Amino acid sequence: METVLSGIRSTGHLHLGNYYGALRNFVKMQNDYNCFFFIADLHSLTTHPHPDDFHASVKIILSEYLAAGLDPDKCALFIQSDVPEVSELYVLLNMLAYKGEMERTASFKEKVRLNPENVNTGLLTYPVLMAADILVHRANYVPVGKDQEQHLEITRVLARRFNNMYNCDVFPEPQSFKFGSGPIKVPGLDGNGKMGKSEGNGIYLYDDEKTITKKVMRAVTDSGPTEPNSEKPVVIENLFTLLKLVSEPSTVDYFEEKWNDCSIRYGDLKKQLAEDICKVTLPIREKIDSIYNDEAFLHRVTSEGRDKARASASATLALAKKAVGFRAF
C-alpha cells in the first residue's frame, strides 16, 4: 500500500479552508492509503510561542483533527516532536542543503518581508525540516497546496542528492497527491485571496453560532448588480463559492437567479450562508469539546500514533545512517 503524509502547523484553530481543502479528503484517504498525519509542533517554534500556548495549540489541533473524522485506528496520527528520528534526519539533510537555494524559496523571502526582526535559521531551513518529515516515512505522495509546491520540489531534490551522493536508493521522490476533483480554494470573507489563519478572514471549526453569523454578516460585498446576468465581482463570487460548499444546490440556484435578475439582497444571502455554515461546523464543535476534555483518549491516540510513526521512521533512519557511513564499534 502506498504511503501518504501530511501535516499542519500547531498554531490556532482549523478553519473551513483546512476542512474543505484537505481534511475531508484525508478522511477518505485513510481507508485506501498508508496515511501519516502529524501536528507540526517543531515547525511552529520559528514564531517562538509561549510554552503554555505551545502545548494548548497542539491539544486543540489534535482534538480538531479527530473531530473532523480522522480515525487513529486507520492512520498514524502523531505529534512531530514525539518522533526524534525526524530531527536526526533533519541534521543529515541540512548537510546537503545549500544557503543560496534556501534563501531563494518564496516562503523564506515572504517571512523575511513580514517579520524582519525574526529571521532565524529555522525559517531558512524550514523546507529541509519539511523534507525530513516526508522522507523519514519514505512517503510516495504528499497533498500540498500551490504555495507548498516549491517545498515539495526541494524534498525531491534532497532525496535525489542523498541517493546520488551515497550511491543508494534510500529515498523515493515523493509526488504531489492530486485529489480526484482537484484542490478546493476556499476564499476568505474579506475578498482578498484564500481563507487563512494569518489573514484573519476565516470561519473556524470551533466558532460558535454567534461568532459565525457576525463574521459572515461583515463579509465584503458591493452595491449589487446593475445589469441582468452580469459577471460577479470577486468579493461576490467568493460568497457564492462558500455557499456552494455548505448549502443545498437548490439554495445556490435560488441566489443565482436573484443575482441574474438583479433582485438579490445580500443580507438574505449572508443569513442563509451563516445558517448553512453552522449546520456543518457546530456538530464538529461539539465533538471537539468532547475530545478535548478526554485526556485518556488523547493519550492513547498520541501514544499509538507515536509508536506507528517511530516504527516507520526508525527503519528509514537506519538505512540513511548506514548509507552515510555510520557504524557501531
N, C-alpha and C positions, 0 to 999 in steps of 0.2 A: 504494500500500500504506500502511495506517495505521501511525502511529508509536507505539511503547510505550517508556516509560522507567522504569527502576527503579535504585535504588542501595542500598548498605548501608555503614554506618559501618565504618571500618577499625580496629576495636578488638576484639581477641580472636578466637577461632575460631568458625566456624559450628556451630550445633547442630541437633538434629533438628527443632526448631521452624522454623528457617530452611529446612531441607531439604524438609520436608513442607508447610510453609505457603506457600512461594513457589518455591524453586529448581527443584523437579521440573516445576512449571508453566512456568517460564522456559525450560526445555529444550524443551518442546513449542512454546511461543510463537515461538521464534526461527525456526521453519520457516514461520510464517504472517504474521508482522508485521515491520516495520522496527524492530528492537529495539536500544535503547541501554541497556547495563548498566554501571554505574560504581561504583568504590570511592570512598566519600565521605571522602577524607582531610582536606579543608578543614573539614568538619563536626566531625571528631574533635579539632580544635585547641581547641575550647571546654574540653576537660579538661586541656590543657597537657601532652601526653605528652612524654617524653624523646625527643630526636632519634633515638637508636638504636632505641628501641621503636617510634617512629613509622614508620620505614622497614620494620622487620621485620613489623609488623602489616599493612601494605599488601601485602607479599610473601606473607604467609600467606593472607590473604583472596583474593588473586588466584589463588593455587595451588588453593585450595579451590573457588572458582567453577568453574575449569577442570576439576578432578577430578570435580565433581558433574555435568558434562555440557554446560556452555556451550561453544559452538563459535565461535571467533573468525572463522571463515570465513562464519558465518551471522549474526553480530551484531557490533555495535560494543562491545567490552569495553575499558574505558579507566579511567584514574585521573583523578579530578576535577580535581586541580591541574594536569594536563597540558593543560587547556583553559582558557586565560586569559580567553576570552570569557565564561565563567560569572561570573568575578569582576567583569568590567566591567558585565555586565547586572545583577548584584547591586547595584552602585552606583546604576544608573539606577532600579531598582525600590525601593531604600531611600528615594528621594526621594518615593515615592508611598505609603509605608507609615507609619503613624502610631503614636506611642508607646503610646497608650491601647489600640489594638487588639492590639498585640504583647503588652502586659502582661496582657491578658485570656486569652491562649491557655493551655490546660490544661497543655501541656508546659512552658511557661516557669514557671508557678506551681509545678509539681511539682519542677522543677530548683532553684528558689529554696528550696523546703522541704528538699530533700535536701542541697543544697550551699550554704548561706547565705554561706560565705566565698569563693565563686567565682561571683558573679553578674555575669558580664561581658556586654558588649553583643552579643557573638557569640551568646550564649544568647538574648538578647532578639530579635535579628533572624534567628534560626535559620530561621523559616518563610520569610523573604524569600530566603535563600540556597537553600532548597529550591525555592522558586518559580523562581528563576533556573535551577537545574538542569533543571527541567521545560520552562520556556518557551523556553530557548535552543535547544531542538530542536523547538519547536512541537509537542510531544507531544500526541497525541489521547487516550491512555489512560495511567494510572499505577496499577499494582497497589499498593494500600495497605491496611494493617490498620485496624481501628476506631480505634486510638489516633492514626492519622495523618490521619484524615478531615478534621479541623479545618484541618490544614496545607494539604491539597488545596483546601479551600474558600477559604482565603486566597490561594492561587495563582490561582483563578478570579477572585476579587475584584480582584487586582492586574492580571490580564490585561484585565478589563473597564475598570478605571480607566485603564490606559495607553491602550487603544484609544479611550476616550471623551475623555480629555484632549487627545490628539494627533490626534483625528479620523481614525483609521486602523483597519485590521483586521490588524495585525501578528500578534497572538497569538490562537490558538484557545483556548477554555476547556476544559482537559483534564477528562476524566471518570475516575471510578474504574473500573479494569478488574475485571470480575466473572468469576472462573473458573467454568467450567460447573457444577462440583459444589459451589460455594460455598467460602468460606475455611475452612481447617482450623485449628482451635485445638489446638495440641499442648501438653498440660499438663506442668507441672514435676513433679519427683519429690518435692517437699516438700508437695504437696497444696494449695499456695497459688497459684492462677491459672496463667497460661501459662508455658511454658518461656522463659527469658530469660537474657542474659549477666549483668545486674546482680543478678539474684535468686540466682545460684549454684545453680540447681536443674536444670541441663541435662546432657544427653549430647551431647558434641561429636563432630563427624565425625572428628576426629583422636585421640580417646580410644583407648587400646589395650584389649585384651580384659579384662585385669585391672582396669583403671580402670572400665570399663563395668559389669562384674559387681559390683564393690564399690559403685558408686553405686546400682545397681538394688536390691541386697540391703538397702541402707539406706533405701529408699523408705518413706514413711509408710504405715502400714496401721492396722487396728483389731483388735479381739478376734475378729472373724469373725461371720457371720450366725447369728442365733438362731431365725429362722423361715424355712421354705421360701418361695422365690420373693419374698423381701423386696427392697425398693429398696436399691440400693447407696449407701453414703455417698460423698461427693465424692472422698475420697482413694482409695477402691477403684475408683470409676468412672474415675478418672484412669489407673490401671494398665490397666484394660480398654481404654481409648481408645488407649493406647500399643500394647497387644497387637494391636488391630485394624489398626494402621498397619503393623506389621512381621511379623506372623505369618500363617500359613495359616488360612483360615476354619474348618477342622476343629479347629485348636488353640483358637481362640476359643470354638467351640461346646463343646469339652471342658470348659474352665474355667467357662463359663456354666452348664453342667449341674452342675458341682461346687458353684458358688455357690448355685444354686437348691435343691439337696438338702442344703445346709449341711455338705458334706464337704470344702470347699475347704481346701487347705493353701497359705498364702501363700508359703512357702518354695519350693514346687514352681512356683507361678505366676511368681515372680521369677526363678528359674533359667531357665525357659523364655523369659521376656521378655528377659533378658540375652543368651541364646544367639541369639535371633532378631534383636535389635538388632545384634549383632556380624556377622550374615550380611549386613546392609545396609551397615554403616559400614566394616568392615575392608577390603573391596575399594577403597572410596573413599580410605581412609587410605593404602593402597599407592600409589595414583595421586598423592595429594598429595605424598608423599615424592619420587616420580619427577619431578614437575613442578617442585617447589620447588628441586630441585638442577640444573635445566636452565636455566641463565642465558640461553643463546642463544634458547631458545624463549620465555621470559618477555619478553625484549627485543623479539622480533618481535611478540608479541601486543600489548604495550603501545604499541609504535610504530604498528602498523597501526590499533589502536583509537583512538589519539590523532588520527591523520590523518582517520579517518572522522568522529570527533566534531567536530573543528575545522572540517571542511568544512561540516557541518551548522550548527554554532554561528556561524561567521563570517557565513554568509548571513543568518541571523536577526538578528545584531547589527547588520549593515549596514542592514537595514530599520528596526530600532528607532532607531538613531542618526539616520537620515535623518528619521524621524518627529519626533524630539525637536528637530531643527534643526541638528545638527552638519553643517558643510560644510567642504570643503577650500578654502583660498585659492589 
